[in-house]
Amino acid sequence: MDYSNRHIHSEMDDESQESMDACGDSSPYVPPHLPPMPGRERLQIQKSSVCSRAYFVVVMVFFHVYIINIIGLLFYVHYNNSPADIASADGDTSASSSGVDSRLSPPDPPQQDPDLDVRQSFSLPRIEGIRVGHVQRVSLKPDRIQEMKTLSLKPLLFEIPGFLSEEECGVVVQLAQLKGLMESQATVPPGDQEEELQPLLSLSPEETFSLLDLDQDGLLQRQEILSHSRSRDGTWLSPENLRQILTGQEASPAGVLTLEEFRRVCDGMSQHPLQQRGGTRRGQPKRKSRHTWLYQGPGSHHILHALRNRVTHLARLPSPLVELSEPLQVIRYEQGGFSHAHHDSSPSHPETTCSHTRLAGNTSAHTEISCRYITVLLYLNSVEGGGETTFPVADNRTYEEEALVQGGVDLTDTQQSCNRGNLRVKPTAGTALLWYNHLSDGNGWMGELDEYSLHGDCPVTRGVKWVANSWVNVDPDHQRQARYQRLVTHRQEGEPGREERETPLHHSNLHQDL
């Protein structure tokens, strides 16, 4: 018995010693509350192998957590890189398949909100008019403070005396003379005023239908309507009328308009397409003048540069909007020269596209229009007699086209009723007028056409009148405006000098003489 006990005790001692060595503790474990039993030899009980197993479990747990973290990191990298790779691949594929020159149309960055980008890059702050007669102080020239007076709130119109110096006015006139002036498109030939001012024909719906029905098959097709809308000579269909006719054609089950259906469309129009008043054509205002265009980009005269920068500061707009707008138009009105009342800009519709952004616009649009957010009119000389700029309905309580005819006199006819306009500004050398042709859309962008911006030029009764128009072009579609901005900027960077050569032709070809 003693031998076996000693043998067991020896084995236990060996195992305990190994376990204790693994745990790093060699002291024997003696329970303090158990006294030694008499007659029996006390066994030396030591720590078991539990410590080794716990150590192994802890190591394995940490190892598994590490592996799980590695796997999670790999998934994170995979799913965050894949969408960008796919978008990039799609962009490359579409660019190559469409055949578009990458120099002219840079790909848009993926995962970007274009609307947000446009609003951040192109904001359209407006000058506060406060009230008629309010004077604000502006700094447009170094070390000089100028006054800006509010002339009207409808439209928002300001007058800035001394905007140009006498020397600057003379340089602009000389540059225009060197460039050469051309007759305006809507010039009334001398001696033909009475013939031009005769009322236009008032056609019936049947006669209108016959004019539009090119193949005379008794059916008005879409392409026949569009062929008229794309004609520069057509003056009797407004964009509103055109849209209503197209809407009626699209609503027809057969996709064409019969004469009866066309009659119903005409009845629903706010104004008969051929109903005109007096001698003023709404689509093509008449004027008697000569004009030219002066490019203000790189390489142009330093005074033209300074003038453009001054317009930018006055309008408080981003410089790219002003720099990519139309060139400066210089107009000469000789004695008897005038222009009937008109709007510089046009109302926009889904069927129209802006002339200045047509490179980035919808090529399938029915009609190109002028989109001029701001007009800055510069008087280059003081006129001896006549030549006032008239705003017939400025600050009217309401605007109605029917109210433009009073006592048989058309207020848009400046030759006959210039003195009846609500507001007239006499030309003074160096003075500038700034007005907004559009309202705000409430979100910091260009809204609807301000109909109160109707204006014209009274006949010059003595001397000569020189003026210049600096327009700021803005597309009502802010995404299209931003795309146009990127496209032109990228072309300028890719091909230096090309834009300088092409811009004058580009804008003059697109301009509608108003």
For each residue, the residues with C-beta under 8 A, 3 or more apart:
1: 4 5
2: 5 6
3: 6 7
4: 1 7 8
5: 1 2 8 9 41
6: 2 3 9 10
7: 3 4 10 11
8: 4 5 11 12
9: 5 6 12 13 41 43 44
10: 6 7 13 14
11: 7 8 14 15
12: 8 9 15 16 43 44 45
13: 9 10 16 17 44 46
14: 10 11 17 18
15: 11 12 18 19
16: 12 13 19 20 44 45 46 47 48
17: 13 14 20 21 26 46
18: 14 15 21 22
19: 15 16 22 23 46 47 48 49 51 52
20: 16 17 23 24 25 26 27 46 47
21: 17 18 24 26
22: 18 19 49 51 52
23: 19 20 47 51 52
24: 20 21
25: 20 47
26: 17 20 21
27: 20
28: 44 45 46
29: 45 46 47
30:
31: 34
32:
33:
34: 31
35:
36: 40 42
37: 40 42
38:
39:
40: 36 37
41: 5 9
42: 36 37
43: 9 12
44: 9 12 13 16 28
45: 12 16 28 29
46: 13 16 17 19 20 28 29
47: 16 19 20 23 25 29 50 51
48: 16 19 51
49: 19 22 52 53
50: 47 53 54
51: 19 22 23 47 48 54 55
52: 19 22 23 49 55 56
53: 49 50 56 57
54: 50 51 57 58
55: 51 52 58 59
56: 52 53 59 60
57: 53 54 60 61
58: 54 55 61 62
59: 55 56 62 63
60: 56 57 63 64
61: 57 58 64 65
62: 58 59 65 66
63: 59 60 66 67
64: 60 61 67 68
65: 61 62 68 69
66: 62 63 69 70
67: 63 64 70 71
68: 64 65 71 72
69: 65 66 72 73
70: 66 67 73 74
71: 67 68 74 75
72: 68 69 75 76
73: 69 70 76 77
74: 70 71 77 78
75: 71 72 78 79
76: 72 73 79 80
77: 73 74 80 81
78: 74 75 81 82
79: 75 76 82 83
80: 76 77 83 84
81: 77 78 84 85
82: 78 79 85 86
83: 79 80 86 87 110 111
84: 80 81 87 88 110 111
85: 81 82 88 89
86: 82 83 89 90
87: 83 84 90 91 110 111
88: 84 85 91 92 110
89: 85 86 92 93
90: 86 87 93 94
91: 87 88 94 95 107 108 110
92: 88 89 95 96
93: 89 90 96 97
94: 90 91 97 98
95: 91 92 98 100 102 105 107
96: 92 93 99
97: 93 94
98: 94 95
99: 96
100: 95 104 105
101: 104 105
102: 95 105 106 107
103: 490 491 494 495
104: 100 101 487 490 491 494
105: 95 100 101 102 487 490
106: 102 486 487 490
107: 91 95 102
108: 91 112 114
109: 112
110: 83 84 87 88 91
111: 83 84 87
112: 108 109 117
113: 116 117
114: 108 117 118 479 482 483
115: 118 119 478 479
116: 113 119 120
117: 112 113 114 120 121 482
118: 114 115 121 122 478 479 481 482
119: 115 116 122 123 443 444 445 478
120: 116 117 123
121: 117 118 318 482 485
122: 118 119 318 320 321 478 481 482 485
123: 119 120 318 444
124: 317 373 440 444 445 446 474
125: 316 317 444
126: 156 436 440
127: 136 148 156 158 315 316 434
128:
129: 132 134 150 152 153 156 157 158
130: 134 136 150
131: 134 150 153
132: 129 150 151 152 153 395
133: 149 150
134: 129 130 131 149 150
135: 147 148 149 150
136: 127 130 147 148 149 150
137: 145 146 147 148
138: 145 146 147 148 160 313 314
139: 144 145 146 313
140: 144 146 160 163 310 313 314
141: 144 146 310
142:
143:
144: 139 140 141
145: 137 138 139
146: 137 138 139 140 141 160 161 162 163
147: 135 136 137 138 160 161
148: 127 135 136 137 138 158 159 160 314
149: 133 134 135 136 158 159 160
150: 129 130 131 132 133 134 135 136 153 156 157 158
151: 132 157 158 159 394 423 425 433
152: 129 132 155 156 157 391 394 395 423 435 452
153: 129 131 132 150 156 157 395
154: 394 395 396 450 452
155: 152 391 394 435 436 437 450 452 453
156: 126 127 129 150 152 153 435 436 450
157: 129 150 151 152 153 391 394 423 433 434 435
158: 127 129 148 149 150 151 433 434 435
159: 148 149 151 425 431 432 433
160: 138 140 146 147 148 149 163 314 431 432 433 434
161: 146 147 428 430 431
162: 146 165 430 431
163: 140 146 160 310 314 378 430 431 432
164: 168 169 172 307 378 380 429 430 432
165: 162 168 169 430
166: 169 170 429 430
167: 170 171
168: 164 165 171 172 303 306 307 430
169: 164 165 166 172 173 380 381 429 430 466
170: 166 167 173 174
171: 167 168 174 175 301 303
172: 164 168 169 175 176 294 303 304 307 328 330 378 380 468
173: 169 170 176 177 330 380 381 466
174: 170 171 177 178
175: 171 172 178 179 294 301 304 330
176: 172 173 179 181 292 294 330 332 466
177: 173 174 180 181
178: 174 175
179: 175 176 292 293 294
180: 177 292
181: 176 177 290 291 292 330 332
182: 290 291 292
183: 187 290
184: 187 287 288 289 290 291 331 513
185: 284 513
186: 284 285 286 287 513
187: 183 184 287 288 289
188: 192 193 196 286 287 288
189: 192
190: 336
191:
192: 188 189 195 196
193: 188 196 197 415
194: 197 198
195: 192 198
196: 188 192 193 279 286
197: 193 194 278 279 413 415
198: 194 195 279
199: 202 276 277 278 279
200: 236 274 276 279 281
201: 274
202: 199 272 274 275 276
203: 207 208 211 274
204: 207 208
205: 208 209 259 262 263 266
206: 209 210 259
207: 203 204 210 211
208: 203 204 205 211 212 262 266 273 274
209: 205 206 212 213 220 259 262
210: 206 207 213 216
211: 203 207 208
212: 208 209 220 224 225 228
213: 209 210 216 217 218 219 220 224
214: 224 227
215: 224
216: 210 213
217: 213
218: 213 258 259
219: 213 256 257 258
220: 209 212 213 224 225 245 249 256 257 258 262
221: 224 225 249 255 256
222: 225 226 246 249 250 255 256
223: 226 227
224: 212 213 214 215 220 221 227 228
225: 212 220 221 222 228 229 242 245 246 249
226: 222 223 229 230 366
227: 214 223 224 230 231
228: 212 224 225 231 234 237 242
229: 225 226 234 237 242 351 366 367
230: 226 227 366 367
231: 227 228 234
232:
233:
234: 228 229 231 237 283
235: 281 282 283 284
236: 200 273 274 276 281 283
237: 228 229 234 241 242 245 273 283
238: 241 242 271 273 282 283
239: 242 243 346 347 349 351 352 367 369
240: 243 244 269 270 271 347 349
241: 237 238 244 245 269 271 273
242: 225 228 229 237 238 239 245 246 351 366 367
243: 239 240 246 247 349 350 351
244: 240 241 247 248 265 268 269
245: 220 225 237 241 242 248 249 257 262 265 273
246: 222 225 242 243 249 250 351 366
247: 243 244 250 251
248: 244 245 251 252 257 261 262 264 265 268
249: 220 221 222 225 245 246 252 255 256 257
250: 222 246 247 255
251: 247 248
252: 248 249 255 256 257 261
253:
254:
255: 221 222 249 250 252
256: 219 220 221 222 249 252
257: 219 220 245 248 249 252 261 262 265
258: 218 219 220 261 262
259: 205 206 209 218 262 263
260: 263 264
261: 248 252 257 258 264 265
262: 205 208 209 220 245 248 257 258 259 265 266
263: 205 259 260 266 267
264: 248 260 261 267 268
265: 244 245 248 257 261 262 268 269
266: 205 208 262 263 269 272 273
267: 263 264
268: 244 248 264 265
269: 240 241 244 265 266 272 273
270: 240
271: 238 240 241 275 401
272: 202 266 269 275
273: 208 236 237 238 241 245 266 269
274: 200 201 202 203 208 236
275: 202 271 272
276: 199 200 202 236 280 281 282
277: 199 280 404 405 410 412
278: 197 199 405 410 412 413
279: 196 197 198 199 200 286 410 413
280: 276 277 285 286 340 341 410 412 413
281: 200 235 236 276 284 285 286
282: 235 238 276 285
283: 234 235 236 237 238
284: 185 186 235 281
285: 186 280 281 282 339 340 341 342 412 456 514
286: 186 188 196 279 280 281 339 340
287: 184 186 187 188 337 338 339 340 457 513
288: 184 187 188 333 336 337 338 339
289: 184 187 331 332 333 334 337 338 339 457
290: 181 182 183 184 331 332 334
291: 181 182 184 329 330 331 332 513
292: 176 179 180 181 182 329 330
293: 179 326 327 328 329 330 504 507 508 511
294: 172 175 176 179 300 304 327 328 329 330
295: 300 304 327 328 500 503 504
296: 300 304 305 307 308 323 327 328
297: 300 323 499 500 503
298: 500
299: 500
300: 294 295 296 297 304 305
301: 171 175 304 305
302: 305 306
303: 168 171 172 306 307
304: 172 175 294 295 296 300 301 307 308 328
305: 296 300 301 302 308 309
306: 168 302 303 309 310
307: 164 168 172 296 303 304 310 311 328 378 470
308: 296 304 305 311 312 322 323 328 470
309: 305 306 312 313 319
310: 140 141 163 306 307 313 314
311: 307 308 314 315 322 376 470 472
312: 308 309 315 317 319 322 323
313: 138 139 140 309 310 316
314: 138 140 148 160 163 310 311 376 432 434
315: 127 311 312 322 374 376 434 472
316: 125 127 313
317: 124 125 312 321 322 374 472
318: 121 122 123 321 322
319: 309 312 322 323
320: 122 323 324 485 489
321: 122 317 318 324 325 472 473 474
322: 308 311 312 315 317 318 319 325 472
323: 296 297 308 312 319 320
324: 320 321 356 473 484 485 488
325: 321 322 356 470 471 472 473
326: 293 329 356 372 471 473 507 511
327: 293 294 295 296 503 504 507 508
328: 172 293 294 295 296 304 307 308 468 469 470
329: 291 292 293 294 326 468 469 470 471 511
330: 172 173 175 176 181 291 292 293 294 380 466 467 468
331: 184 289 290 291 466 467 468 469
332: 176 181 289 290 291 337 464 465 466
333: 288 289 337 338 387 457 460 464 465 466 467
334: 289 290 337 460 464
335: 460 461 462 463 464
336: 190 288 459 460
337: 287 288 289 332 333 334 387 457 459 460 465
338: 287 288 289 333 414 415 418 456 457 458 459 460
339: 285 286 287 288 289 342 414 456 457 514
340: 280 285 286 287 412 413 414 415 456
341: 280 285 390 392 411 412 413 414 421 454 455 456
342: 285 339 412 454 455 456 514
343: 346 437 449 451 453 454 514
344: 370 372 375 437 453 455 469 471 514
345: 369 370 371 372 373 437 438 449 453
346: 239 343 352 369 370 371 449
347: 239 240 369 448 449
348: 352 354 369 371 449 476
349: 239 240 243 352
350: 243
351: 229 239 242 243 246 365 366 367
352: 239 346 348 349 365 366 367 368 369
353: 357 358 361 362 365 367 368 369
354: 348 357 358 361 368 369 370 371 473 475 476 480
355: 358 368 369 370 371 510 511 512
356: 324 325 326 371 473 475 484 507 510
357: 353 354 360 361 371 473 475 480 481 483 484
358: 353 354 355 361 363 368 510
359: 484 487 488
360: 357 480 483 484 487
361: 353 354 357 358 365 475 480 484
362: 353 365
363: 358
364:
365: 351 352 353 361 362 368
366: 226 229 230 242 246 351 352
367: 229 230 239 242 351 352 353
368: 352 353 354 355 358 365 510
369: 239 345 346 347 348 352 353 354 355 512
370: 344 345 346 354 355 473 511 512 514
371: 345 346 348 354 355 356 357 446 473 474 475 476
372: 326 344 345 375 437 471 472 473 474
373: 124 345 436 437 438 446 472 473 474
374: 315 317 434 435 436 437 471 472
375: 344 372 433 434 435 437 453 469 470 471
376: 311 314 315 432 433 434 469 470 471 472
377: 389 432 433 434 467 468 469
378: 163 164 172 307 431 432 467 468 469 470
379: 382 427 428 429 430 431 432 433 466 467
380: 164 169 172 173 330 429 466 467 468
381: 169 173 427 429 464 465 466
382: 379 427 428 429
383: 386 387 426 427 460 462 463 464 465
384: 462 463
385: 460 461 462 463
386: 383 458 459 460 461 462
387: 333 337 383 426 427 457 458 459 460 461 463 465
388: 418 424 425 426 427 457 458
389: 377 424 425 427 433 455 456 457 458
390: 341 414 418 421 423 424 425 455 456 457 458
391: 152 155 157 394 421 422 423 424 452 453 454 455
392: 341 404 411 412 417 420 421 422 454 455 456
393: 396 399 403 404 411 422 451 452 454
394: 151 152 154 155 157 391 421 422 423 452
395: 132 152 153 154 422 423 452
396: 154 393 399 403 422 452
397:
398: 403
399: 393 396 403 451 452
400: 403 404
401: 271 404
402: 405
403: 393 396 398 399 400 406
404: 277 392 393 400 401 410 411 412
405: 277 278 402 408 409 410 411
406: 403 409 411 420
407:
408: 405
409: 405 406 413 416 417 420
410: 277 278 279 280 404 405 413 416 417
411: 341 392 393 404 405 406 417 420 421
412: 277 278 280 285 340 341 342 392 404 454 456
413: 197 278 279 280 340 341 409 410 416 417
414: 338 339 340 341 390 417 418 456 457 458 459
415: 193 197 338 340 418 459
416: 409 410 413
417: 392 409 410 411 413 414 420 421
418: 338 388 390 414 415 421 424 456 458 459
419: 424 458
420: 392 406 409 411 417
421: 341 390 391 392 394 411 417 418 424 456
422: 391 392 393 394 395 396
423: 151 152 157 390 391 394 395
424: 388 389 390 391 418 419 421 458
425: 151 159 388 389 390 433
426: 383 387 388
427: 379 381 382 383 387 388 389 431 465 467
428: 161 379 382 431
429: 164 166 169 379 380 381 382
430: 161 162 163 164 165 166 168 169 379
431: 159 160 161 162 163 378 379 427 428
432: 159 160 163 164 314 376 377 378 379
433: 151 157 158 159 160 375 376 377 379 389 425
434: 127 157 158 160 314 315 374 375 376 377
435: 152 155 156 157 158 374 375 453 455
436: 126 155 156 373 374 439 450 453
437: 155 343 344 345 372 373 374 375 449 450 453
438: 345 373 446 447 448 449 450 474 476
439: 436 447 448 449 450
440: 124 126 444 445 446 447
441: 444 445 446 447 448 476
442: 447
443: 119
444: 119 123 124 125 440 441
445: 119 124 440 441 474 476 478
446: 124 371 373 438 440 441 474 475 476
447: 438 439 440 441 442 476
448: 347 438 439 441
449: 343 345 346 347 348 437 438 439 453
450: 154 155 156 436 437 438 439 453
451: 343 393 399 454
452: 152 154 155 391 393 394 395 396 399
453: 155 343 344 345 375 391 435 436 437 449 450
454: 341 342 343 391 392 393 412 451
455: 341 342 344 389 390 391 392 435
456: 285 338 339 340 341 342 389 390 392 412 414 418 421
457: 287 289 333 337 338 339 387 388 389 390 414 465 467
458: 338 386 387 388 389 390 414 418 419 424
459: 336 337 338 386 387 414 415 418
460: 333 334 335 336 337 338 383 385 386 387 463 464 465
461: 335 385 386 387
462: 335 383 384 385 386
463: 335 383 384 385 387 460
464: 332 333 334 335 381 383 460
465: 332 333 337 381 383 387 427 457 460
466: 169 173 176 330 331 332 333 379 380 381
467: 330 331 333 377 378 379 380 427 457
468: 172 328 329 330 331 377 378 380
469: 328 329 331 344 375 376 377 378
470: 307 308 311 325 328 329 375 376 378
471: 325 326 329 344 372 374 375 376
472: 311 315 317 321 322 325 372 373 374 376
473: 321 324 325 326 354 356 357 370 371 372 373
474: 124 321 371 372 373 438 445 446 481
475: 354 356 357 361 371 446 478 480 481 484
476: 348 354 371 438 441 445 446 447
477: 480 481
478: 115 118 119 122 445 475 481 482
479: 114 115 118 482 483
480: 354 357 360 361 475 477 483 484
481: 118 122 357 474 475 477 478 484 485
482: 114 117 118 121 122 478 479 485 486
483: 114 357 360 479 480 486 487
484: 324 356 357 359 360 361 475 480 481 487 488
485: 121 122 320 324 481 482 488 489
486: 106 482 483 489 490
487: 104 105 106 359 360 483 484 490 491
488: 324 359 484 485 491 492 499
489: 320 485 486 492 493
490: 103 104 105 106 486 487 493 494
491: 103 104 487 488 494 495 498 499
492: 488 489 495 496 498 499
493: 489 490 496
494: 103 104 490 491
495: 103 491 492 498 499
496: 492 493
497: 500 501
498: 491 492 495 501 502
499: 297 488 491 492 495 502 503
500: 295 297 298 299 497 503
501: 497 498
502: 498 499 505 506
503: 295 297 327 499 500 506 507
504: 293 295 327 507 508
505: 502 508 509
506: 502 503 509 510
507: 293 326 327 356 503 504 510 511
508: 293 327 504 505 511
509: 505 506
510: 355 356 358 368 506 507
511: 293 326 329 355 370 507 508
512: 355 369 370
513: 184 185 186 287 291
514: 285 339 342 343 344 370
